[in-house]
């Protein structure tokens, strides 16, 4: 069966990202030690922030209004990094 694609996901899929760090988990290039992890949940959060900024919200208010999407973004980041760590440990313990 076909499932509809959420508009925020569609924007990410078709390359509508407004900047190179769109979808990157974390506060941007200021913290390179977090790695370059990009997930759909982080892209969804970024898209919400961008939407609120475009609607006239201040930077702080845009981030506060997008806060409900933050737990999923953080969870997706932790999941990716845990998987990477497990892969590295698996290779090391062989």
Biopython code that builds the backbone (N, CA, C, O; Angstrom):
import numpy as np
from Bio.PDB.StructureBuilder import StructureBuilder

atoms = [
    (1, "UNK", "N", (0.827, -1.180, 0.000)),
    (1, "UNK", "CA", (0.000, 0.000, 0.000)),
    (1, "UNK", "C", (0.877, 1.251, 0.000)),
    (1, "UNK", "O", (1.998, 1.241, 0.508)),
    (2, "UNK", "N", (0.359, 2.296, -0.562)),
    (2, "UNK", "CA", (1.060, 3.571, -0.559)),
    (2, "UNK", "C", (0.772, 4.321, 0.735)),
    (2, "UNK", "O", (-0.345, 4.305, 1.252)),
    (3, "UNK", "N", (1.800, 4.968, 1.235)),
    (3, "UNK", "CA", (1.642, 5.798, 2.418)),
    (3, "UNK", "C", (2.024, 7.227, 2.049)),
    (3, "UNK", "O", (2.994, 7.442, 1.323)),
    (4, "UNK", "N", (1.275, 8.197, 2.541)),
    (4, "UNK", "CA", (1.630, 9.582, 2.226)),
    (4, "UNK", "C", (2.954, 9.971, 2.884)),
    (4, "UNK", "O", (3.296, 9.480, 3.959)),
    (5, "UNK", "N", (3.670, 10.839, 2.236)),
    (5, "UNK", "CA", (4.935, 11.336, 2.771)),
    (5, "UNK", "C", (4.655, 12.680, 3.427)),
    (5, "UNK", "O", (4.032, 13.557, 2.829)),
    (6, "UNK", "N", (5.115, 12.829, 4.648)),
    (6, "UNK", "CA", (4.938, 14.092, 5.358)),
    (6, "UNK", "C", (5.648, 15.208, 4.599)),
    (6, "UNK", "O", (6.727, 14.983, 4.052)),
    (7, "UNK", "N", (5.073, 16.395, 4.553)),
    (7, "UNK", "CA", (5.704, 17.501, 3.809)),
    (7, "UNK", "C", (7.143, 17.784, 4.230)),
    (7, "UNK", "O", (7.981, 18.105, 3.387)),
    (8, "UNK", "N", (7.438, 17.668, 5.525)),
    (8, "UNK", "CA", (8.819, 17.923, 5.964)),
    (8, "UNK", "C", (9.767, 16.872, 5.428)),
    (8, "UNK", "O", (10.892, 17.192, 5.044)),
    (9, "UNK", "N", (9.330, 15.615, 5.395)),
    (9, "UNK", "CA", (10.163, 14.555, 4.845)),
    (9, "UNK", "C", (10.345, 14.747, 3.345)),
    (9, "UNK", "O", (11.434, 14.525, 2.815)),
    (10, "UNK", "N", (9.291, 15.153, 2.669)),
    (10, "UNK", "CA", (9.362, 15.363, 1.232)),
    (10, "UNK", "C", (10.353, 16.468, 0.897)),
    (10, "UNK", "O", (11.116, 16.345, -0.061)),
    (11, "UNK", "N", (10.349, 17.527, 1.662)),
    (11, "UNK", "CA", (11.307, 18.618, 1.447)),
    (11, "UNK", "C", (12.730, 18.094, 1.540)),
    (11, "UNK", "O", (13.584, 18.454, 0.730)),
    (12, "UNK", "N", (12.985, 17.250, 2.521)),
    (12, "UNK", "CA", (14.325, 16.689, 2.700)),
    (12, "UNK", "C", (14.689, 15.765, 1.539)),
    (12, "UNK", "O", (15.809, 15.813, 1.031)),
    (13, "UNK", "N", (13.753, 14.934, 1.126)),
    (13, "UNK", "CA", (14.015, 13.944, 0.083)),
    (13, "UNK", "C", (14.299, 14.602, -1.260)),
    (13, "UNK", "O", (15.187, 14.153, -1.985)),
    (14, "UNK", "N", (13.570, 15.651, -1.608)),
    (14, "UNK", "CA", (13.740, 16.268, -2.918)),
    (14, "UNK", "C", (14.838, 17.330, -2.939)),
    (14, "UNK", "O", (14.990, 18.048, -3.928)),
    (15, "UNK", "N", (15.591, 17.430, -1.868)),
    (15, "UNK", "CA", (16.735, 18.333, -1.867)),
    (15, "UNK", "C", (16.398, 19.773, -1.577)),
    (15, "UNK", "O", (17.106, 20.675, -2.024)),
    (16, "UNK", "N", (15.340, 20.006, -0.842)),
    (16, "UNK", "CA", (14.959, 21.366, -0.515)),
    (16, "UNK", "C", (15.670, 21.901, 0.699)),
    (16, "UNK", "O", (15.218, 22.872, 1.305)),
    (17, "UNK", "N", (16.758, 21.297, 1.061)),
    (17, "UNK", "CA", (17.487, 21.719, 2.256)),
    (17, "UNK", "C", (18.047, 23.128, 2.058)),
    (17, "UNK", "O", (18.700, 23.392, 1.048)),
    (18, "UNK", "N", (17.805, 24.025, 2.996)),
    (18, "UNK", "CA", (18.247, 25.407, 2.848)),
    (18, "UNK", "C", (19.741, 25.638, 3.056)),
    (18, "UNK", "O", (20.261, 26.654, 2.593)),
    (19, "UNK", "N", (20.439, 24.751, 3.724)),
    (19, "UNK", "CA", (21.874, 24.930, 3.930)),
    (19, "UNK", "C", (22.552, 23.574, 4.064)),
    (19, "UNK", "O", (21.880, 22.565, 4.278)),
    (20, "UNK", "N", (23.876, 23.539, 3.943)),
    (20, "UNK", "CA", (24.595, 22.258, 3.963)),
    (20, "UNK", "C", (24.479, 21.481, 5.272)),
    (20, "UNK", "O", (24.667, 20.264, 5.280)),
    (21, "UNK", "N", (24.175, 22.157, 6.371)),
    (21, "UNK", "CA", (24.074, 21.445, 7.637)),
    (21, "UNK", "C", (22.644, 20.988, 7.939)),
    (21, "UNK", "O", (22.373, 20.474, 9.025)),
    (22, "UNK", "N", (21.729, 21.173, 6.980)),
    (22, "UNK", "CA", (20.343, 20.757, 7.185)),
    (22, "UNK", "C", (20.292, 19.247, 7.427)),
    (22, "UNK", "O", (20.858, 18.465, 6.663)),
    (23, "UNK", "N", (19.613, 18.857, 8.486)),
    (23, "UNK", "CA", (19.471, 17.442, 8.810)),
    (23, "UNK", "C", (20.585, 16.889, 9.666)),
    (23, "UNK", "O", (20.521, 15.745, 10.117)),
    (24, "UNK", "N", (21.616, 17.704, 9.895)),
    (24, "UNK", "CA", (22.725, 17.265, 10.733)),
    (24, "UNK", "C", (22.305, 17.343, 12.188)),
    (24, "UNK", "O", (21.781, 18.361, 12.638)),
    (25, "UNK", "N", (22.534, 16.271, 12.916)),
    (25, "UNK", "CA", (22.178, 16.245, 14.331)),
    (25, "UNK", "C", (23.186, 17.064, 15.119)),
    (25, "UNK", "O", (24.392, 16.962, 14.894)),
    (26, "UNK", "N", (22.699, 17.860, 16.025)),
    (26, "UNK", "CA", (23.551, 18.706, 16.831)),
    (26, "UNK", "C", (23.371, 20.159, 16.470)),
    (26, "UNK", "O", (22.633, 20.489, 15.542)),
    (27, "UNK", "N", (24.044, 21.029, 17.202)),
    (27, "UNK", "CA", (23.852, 22.460, 17.008)),
    (27, "UNK", "C", (24.591, 23.045, 15.814)),
    (27, "UNK", "O", (24.706, 24.266, 15.714)),
    (28, "UNK", "N", (25.084, 22.236, 14.927)),
    (28, "UNK", "CA", (25.755, 22.745, 13.739)),
    (28, "UNK", "C", (27.240, 22.457, 13.756)),
    (28, "UNK", "O", (27.710, 21.591, 14.493)),
    (29, "UNK", "N", (27.959, 23.176, 12.954)),
    (29, "UNK", "CA", (29.393, 22.939, 12.786)),
    (29, "UNK", "C", (30.207, 23.379, 13.998)),
    (29, "UNK", "O", (31.413, 23.134, 14.047)),
    (30, "UNK", "N", (29.578, 24.018, 14.968)),
    (30, "UNK", "CA", (30.298, 24.478, 16.152)),
    (30, "UNK", "C", (30.801, 23.330, 17.025)),
    (30, "UNK", "O", (31.693, 23.524, 17.851)),
    (31, "UNK", "N", (30.238, 22.148, 16.848)),
    (31, "UNK", "CA", (30.643, 20.999, 17.663)),
    (31, "UNK", "C", (31.002, 19.820, 16.759)),
    (31, "UNK", "O", (30.249, 18.849, 16.684)),
    (32, "UNK", "N", (32.148, 19.893, 16.071)),
    (32, "UNK", "CA", (32.516, 18.839, 15.133)),
    (32, "UNK", "C", (32.737, 17.476, 15.785)),
    (32, "UNK", "O", (32.651, 16.448, 15.113)),
    (33, "UNK", "N", (33.022, 17.458, 17.087)),
    (33, "UNK", "CA", (33.253, 16.187, 17.771)),
    (33, "UNK", "C", (31.988, 15.332, 17.856)),
    (33, "UNK", "O", (32.073, 14.147, 18.178)),
    (34, "UNK", "N", (30.825, 15.906, 17.577)),
    (34, "UNK", "CA", (29.593, 15.109, 17.551)),
    (34, "UNK", "C", (29.515, 14.234, 16.310)),
    (34, "UNK", "O", (28.706, 13.307, 16.256)),
    (35, "UNK", "N", (30.338, 14.515, 15.323)),
    (35, "UNK", "CA", (30.314, 13.749, 14.083)),
    (35, "UNK", "C", (29.304, 14.333, 13.117)),
    (35, "UNK", "O", (28.535, 15.229, 13.464)),
    (36, "UNK", "N", (29.316, 13.821, 11.916)),
    (36, "UNK", "CA", (28.384, 14.289, 10.884)),
    (36, "UNK", "C", (27.267, 13.263, 10.745)),
    (36, "UNK", "O", (27.216, 12.512, 9.771)),
    (37, "UNK", "N", (26.383, 13.240, 11.720)),
    (37, "UNK", "CA", (25.253, 12.317, 11.727)),
    (37, "UNK", "C", (24.030, 13.065, 11.219)),
    (37, "UNK", "O", (23.681, 14.122, 11.744)),
    (38, "UNK", "N", (23.382, 12.520, 10.199)),
    (38, "UNK", "CA", (22.178, 13.127, 9.623)),
    (38, "UNK", "C", (21.066, 12.093, 9.634)),
    (38, "UNK", "O", (21.236, 10.974, 9.151)),
    (39, "UNK", "N", (19.938, 12.478, 10.187)),
    (39, "UNK", "CA", (18.795, 11.564, 10.250)),
    (39, "UNK", "C", (17.537, 12.313, 9.827)),
    (39, "UNK", "O", (17.499, 13.543, 9.872)),
    (40, "UNK", "N", (16.507, 11.575, 9.415)),
    (40, "UNK", "CA", (15.243, 12.229, 9.086)),
    (40, "UNK", "C", (14.641, 12.988, 10.271)),
    (40, "UNK", "O", (14.014, 14.030, 10.081)),
    (41, "UNK", "N", (14.824, 12.479, 11.482)),
    (41, "UNK", "CA", (14.283, 13.168, 12.656)),
    (41, "UNK", "C", (14.996, 14.504, 12.881)),
    (41, "UNK", "O", (14.359, 15.490, 13.253)),
    (42, "UNK", "N", (16.302, 14.541, 12.659)),
    (42, "UNK", "CA", (17.032, 15.805, 12.789)),
    (42, "UNK", "C", (16.632, 16.764, 11.666)),
    (42, "UNK", "O", (16.532, 17.971, 11.887)),
    (43, "UNK", "N", (16.405, 16.234, 10.467)),
    (43, "UNK", "CA", (15.943, 17.071, 9.357)),
    (43, "UNK", "C", (14.563, 17.646, 9.658)),
    (43, "UNK", "O", (14.284, 18.803, 9.342)),
    (44, "UNK", "N", (13.703, 16.837, 10.268)),
    (44, "UNK", "CA", (12.364, 17.314, 10.624)),
    (44, "UNK", "C", (12.458, 18.484, 11.609)),
    (44, "UNK", "O", (11.753, 19.482, 11.464)),
    (45, "UNK", "N", (13.327, 18.354, 12.604)),
    (45, "UNK", "CA", (13.525, 19.425, 13.576)),
    (45, "UNK", "C", (14.061, 20.681, 12.884)),
    (45, "UNK", "O", (13.574, 21.784, 13.131)),
    (46, "UNK", "N", (15.066, 20.511, 12.017)),
    (46, "UNK", "CA", (15.624, 21.658, 11.294)),
    (46, "UNK", "C", (14.564, 22.339, 10.433)),
    (46, "UNK", "O", (14.508, 23.566, 10.361)),
    (47, "UNK", "N", (13.732, 21.540, 9.786)),
    (47, "UNK", "CA", (12.687, 22.104, 8.926)),
    (47, "UNK", "C", (11.678, 22.904, 9.748)),
    (47, "UNK", "O", (11.201, 23.949, 9.304)),
    (48, "UNK", "N", (11.360, 22.421, 10.926)),
    (48, "UNK", "CA", (10.446, 23.169, 11.789)),
    (48, "UNK", "C", (11.053, 24.503, 12.206)),
    (48, "UNK", "O", (10.381, 25.533, 12.169)),
    (49, "UNK", "N", (12.322, 24.484, 12.603)),
    (49, "UNK", "CA", (12.993, 25.732, 12.973)),
    (49, "UNK", "C", (12.966, 26.694, 11.786)),
    (49, "UNK", "O", (12.639, 27.870, 11.947)),
    (50, "UNK", "N", (13.308, 26.199, 10.595)),
    (50, "UNK", "CA", (13.301, 27.043, 9.398)),
    (50, "UNK", "C", (11.910, 27.602, 9.125)),
    (50, "UNK", "O", (11.768, 28.769, 8.758)),
    (51, "UNK", "N", (10.890, 26.777, 9.302)),
    (51, "UNK", "CA", (9.515, 27.216, 9.054)),
    (51, "UNK", "C", (9.130, 28.348, 10.006)),
    (51, "UNK", "O", (8.520, 29.334, 9.591)),
    (52, "UNK", "N", (9.489, 28.204, 11.283)),
    (52, "UNK", "CA", (9.143, 29.234, 12.256)),
    (52, "UNK", "C", (9.945, 30.515, 12.021)),
    (52, "UNK", "O", (9.427, 31.617, 12.205)),
    (53, "UNK", "N", (11.198, 30.372, 11.619)),
    (53, "UNK", "CA", (11.995, 31.553, 11.286)),
    (53, "UNK", "C", (11.393, 32.285, 10.089)),
    (53, "UNK", "O", (11.300, 33.513, 10.088)),
    (54, "UNK", "N", (10.987, 31.529, 9.077)),
    (54, "UNK", "CA", (10.374, 32.133, 7.892)),
    (54, "UNK", "C", (9.045, 32.807, 8.238)),
    (54, "UNK", "O", (8.633, 33.760, 7.577)),
    (55, "UNK", "N", (8.386, 32.309, 9.267)),
    (55, "UNK", "CA", (7.121, 32.890, 9.698)),
    (55, "UNK", "C", (7.280, 34.108, 10.584)),
    (55, "UNK", "O", (6.286, 34.693, 11.014)),
    (56, "UNK", "N", (8.515, 34.502, 10.864)),
    (56, "UNK", "CA", (8.751, 35.716, 11.631)),
    (56, "UNK", "C", (9.156, 35.513, 13.076)),
    (56, "UNK", "O", (9.339, 36.490, 13.802)),
    (57, "UNK", "N", (9.302, 34.278, 13.512)),
    (57, "UNK", "CA", (9.737, 34.038, 14.894)),
    (57, "UNK", "C", (11.198, 34.419, 15.058)),
    (57, "UNK", "O", (11.983, 34.343, 14.112)),
    (58, "UNK", "N", (11.552, 34.827, 16.258)),
    (58, "UNK", "CA", (12.962, 35.065, 16.560)),
    (58, "UNK", "C", (13.669, 33.707, 16.606)),
    (58, "UNK", "O", (13.017, 32.663, 16.648)),
    (59, "UNK", "N", (14.986, 33.728, 16.599)),
    (59, "UNK", "CA", (15.749, 32.471, 16.644)),
    (59, "UNK", "C", (15.394, 31.661, 17.886)),
    (59, "UNK", "O", (15.169, 30.453, 17.804)),
    (60, "UNK", "N", (15.347, 32.326, 19.026)),
    (60, "UNK", "CA", (15.034, 31.616, 20.270)),
    (60, "UNK", "C", (13.627, 31.032, 20.223)),
    (60, "UNK", "O", (13.419, 29.877, 20.594)),
    (61, "UNK", "N", (12.661, 31.828, 19.768)),
    (61, "UNK", "CA", (11.275, 31.332, 19.715)),
    (61, "UNK", "C", (11.122, 30.209, 18.701)),
    (61, "UNK", "O", (10.365, 29.267, 18.934)),
    (62, "UNK", "N", (11.828, 30.294, 17.581)),
    (62, "UNK", "CA", (11.753, 29.223, 16.575)),
    (62, "UNK", "C", (12.242, 27.910, 17.169)),
    (62, "UNK", "O", (11.640, 26.862, 16.940)),
    (63, "UNK", "N", (13.325, 27.962, 17.926)),
    (63, "UNK", "CA", (13.846, 26.741, 18.554)),
    (63, "UNK", "C", (12.923, 26.237, 19.651)),
    (63, "UNK", "O", (12.748, 25.030, 19.812)),
    (64, "UNK", "N", (12.339, 27.146, 20.397)),
    (64, "UNK", "CA", (11.390, 26.726, 21.431)),
    (64, "UNK", "C", (10.136, 26.096, 20.821)),
    (64, "UNK", "O", (9.622, 25.103, 21.336)),
    (65, "UNK", "N", (9.653, 26.670, 19.738)),
    (65, "UNK", "CA", (8.454, 26.126, 19.090)),
    (65, "UNK", "C", (8.743, 24.768, 18.443)),
    (65, "UNK", "O", (7.842, 23.937, 18.327)),
    (66, "UNK", "N", (9.990, 24.537, 18.022)),
    (66, "UNK", "CA", (10.373, 23.257, 17.411)),
    (66, "UNK", "C", (10.793, 22.227, 18.451)),
    (66, "UNK", "O", (11.110, 21.090, 18.101)),
    (67, "UNK", "N", (10.799, 22.607, 19.715)),
    (67, "UNK", "CA", (11.258, 21.718, 20.793)),
    (67, "UNK", "C", (10.526, 20.377, 20.854)),
    (67, "UNK", "O", (11.157, 19.381, 21.207)),
    (68, "UNK", "N", (9.233, 20.293, 20.530)),
    (68, "UNK", "CA", (8.585, 18.971, 20.566)),
    (68, "UNK", "C", (9.225, 17.932, 19.630)),
    (68, "UNK", "O", (9.096, 16.731, 19.866)),
    (69, "UNK", "N", (9.907, 18.383, 18.581)),
    (69, "UNK", "CA", (10.579, 17.456, 17.669)),
    (69, "UNK", "C", (11.988, 17.102, 18.134)),
    (69, "UNK", "O", (12.629, 16.228, 17.551)),
    (70, "UNK", "N", (12.470, 17.763, 19.165)),
    (70, "UNK", "CA", (13.841, 17.552, 19.619)),
    (70, "UNK", "C", (14.093, 16.176, 20.229)),
    (70, "UNK", "O", (15.133, 15.589, 19.932)),
    (71, "UNK", "N", (13.203, 15.620, 21.069)),
    (71, "UNK", "CA", (13.486, 14.288, 21.627)),
    (71, "UNK", "C", (13.683, 13.207, 20.555)),
    (71, "UNK", "O", (14.550, 12.346, 20.700)),
    (72, "UNK", "N", (12.901, 13.246, 19.505)),
    (72, "UNK", "CA", (13.071, 12.258, 18.430)),
    (72, "UNK", "C", (14.411, 12.462, 17.728)),
    (72, "UNK", "O", (15.077, 11.494, 17.359)),
    (73, "UNK", "N", (14.806, 13.720, 17.543)),
    (73, "UNK", "CA", (16.085, 14.011, 16.895)),
    (73, "UNK", "C", (17.247, 13.516, 17.749)),
    (73, "UNK", "O", (18.178, 12.892, 17.240)),
    (74, "UNK", "N", (17.191, 13.795, 19.045)),
    (74, "UNK", "CA", (18.243, 13.342, 19.955)),
    (74, "UNK", "C", (18.285, 11.815, 19.990)),
    (74, "UNK", "O", (19.361, 11.217, 19.957)),
    (75, "UNK", "N", (17.121, 11.197, 20.056)),
    (75, "UNK", "CA", (17.054, 9.732, 20.068)),
    (75, "UNK", "C", (17.635, 9.122, 18.801)),
    (75, "UNK", "O", (18.313, 8.096, 18.858)),
    (76, "UNK", "N", (17.372, 9.746, 17.663)),
    (76, "UNK", "CA", (17.910, 9.207, 16.412)),
    (76, "UNK", "C", (19.432, 9.330, 16.386)),
    (76, "UNK", "O", (20.124, 8.435, 15.900)),
    (77, "UNK", "N", (19.950, 10.441, 16.909)),
    (77, "UNK", "CA", (21.400, 10.626, 16.980)),
    (77, "UNK", "C", (22.033, 9.563, 17.874)),
    (77, "UNK", "O", (23.021, 8.931, 17.499)),
    (78, "UNK", "N", (21.457, 9.373, 19.056)),
    (78, "UNK", "CA", (21.994, 8.386, 20.000)),
    (78, "UNK", "C", (21.954, 6.987, 19.377)),
    (78, "UNK", "O", (22.891, 6.204, 19.536)),
    (79, "UNK", "N", (20.869, 6.681, 18.670)),
    (79, "UNK", "CA", (20.759, 5.377, 18.018)),
    (79, "UNK", "C", (21.834, 5.150, 16.971)),
    (79, "UNK", "O", (22.428, 4.074, 16.907)),
    (80, "UNK", "N", (22.083, 6.154, 16.155)),
    (80, "UNK", "CA", (23.124, 6.035, 15.122)),
    (80, "UNK", "C", (24.496, 5.870, 15.759)),
    (80, "UNK", "O", (25.268, 4.995, 15.366)),
    (81, "UNK", "N", (24.799, 6.713, 16.748)),
    (81, "UNK", "CA", (26.118, 6.637, 17.379)),
    (81, "UNK", "C", (26.300, 5.320, 18.140)),
    (81, "UNK", "O", (27.402, 4.772, 18.151)),
    (82, "UNK", "N", (25.252, 4.805, 18.771)),
    (82, "UNK", "CA", (25.348, 3.515, 19.467)),
    (82, "UNK", "C", (25.612, 2.396, 18.459)),
    (82, "UNK", "O", (26.399, 1.489, 18.728)),
    (83, "UNK", "N", (24.961, 2.462, 17.311)),
    (83, "UNK", "CA", (25.197, 1.468, 16.267)),
    (83, "UNK", "C", (26.623, 1.524, 15.744)),
    (83, "UNK", "O", (27.240, 0.488, 15.497)),
    (84, "UNK", "N", (27.144, 2.727, 15.578)),
    (84, "UNK", "CA", (28.531, 2.885, 15.130)),
    (84, "UNK", "C", (29.508, 2.324, 16.159)),
    (84, "UNK", "O", (30.486, 1.666, 15.805)),
    (85, "UNK", "N", (29.236, 2.589, 17.427)),
    (85, "UNK", "CA", (30.091, 2.076, 18.493)),
    (85, "UNK", "C", (30.045, 0.550, 18.537)),
    (85, "UNK", "O", (31.078, -0.099, 18.704)),
    (86, "UNK", "N", (28.861, -0.017, 18.387)),
    (86, "UNK", "CA", (28.726, -1.476, 18.389)),
    (86, "UNK", "C", (29.487, -2.091, 17.230)),
    (86, "UNK", "O", (30.126, -3.130, 17.395)),
    (87, "UNK", "N", (29.432, -1.467, 16.059)),
    (87, "UNK", "CA", (30.178, -1.967, 14.908)),
    (87, "UNK", "C", (31.685, -1.929, 15.163)),
    (87, "UNK", "O", (32.397, -2.875, 14.830)),
    (88, "UNK", "N", (32.161, -0.847, 15.746)),
    (88, "UNK", "CA", (33.586, -0.731, 16.026)),
    (88, "UNK", "C", (34.033, -1.756, 17.064)),
    (88, "UNK", "O", (35.089, -2.372, 16.923)),
    (89, "UNK", "N", (33.229, -1.935, 18.100)),
    (89, "UNK", "CA", (33.567, -2.935, 19.113)),
    (89, "UNK", "C", (33.532, -4.343, 18.544)),
    (89, "UNK", "O", (34.368, -5.180, 18.882)),
    (90, "UNK", "N", (32.564, -4.598, 17.681)),
    (90, "UNK", "CA", (32.475, -5.921, 17.040)),
    (90, "UNK", "C", (33.709, -6.232, 16.218)),
    (90, "UNK", "O", (34.204, -7.359, 16.238)),
    (91, "UNK", "N", (34.210, -5.241, 15.494)),
    (91, "UNK", "CA", (35.423, -5.440, 14.694)),
    (91, "UNK", "C", (36.645, -5.616, 15.570)),
    (91, "UNK", "O", (37.543, -6.394, 15.245)),
    (92, "UNK", "N", (36.683, -4.900, 16.675)),
    (92, "UNK", "CA", (37.819, -4.964, 17.579)),
    (92, "UNK", "C", (37.866, -6.304, 18.322)),
    (92, "UNK", "O", (38.946, -6.844, 18.565)),
    (93, "UNK", "N", (36.711, -6.830, 18.675)),
    (93, "UNK", "CA", (36.649, -8.070, 19.478)),
    (93, "UNK", "C", (36.758, -9.343, 18.644)),
    (93, "UNK", "O", (36.811, -10.439, 19.201)),
    (94, "UNK", "N", (36.791, -9.218, 17.342)),
    (94, "UNK", "CA", (36.905, -10.402, 16.495)),
    (94, "UNK", "C", (38.249, -11.036, 16.578)),
    (94, "UNK", "O", (38.497, -12.046, 15.919)),
]
sb = StructureBuilder()
sb.init_structure("model")
sb.init_model(0)
sb.init_chain("A")
sb.init_seg("    ")
for serial, (resi, resn, name, xyz) in enumerate(atoms, 1):
    if name == "N":
        sb.init_residue(resn, " ", resi, " ")
    sb.init_atom(name, np.array(xyz, "f"), 0.0, 1.0, " ", f" {name:<3s}", serial, name[0])
structure = sb.get_structure()
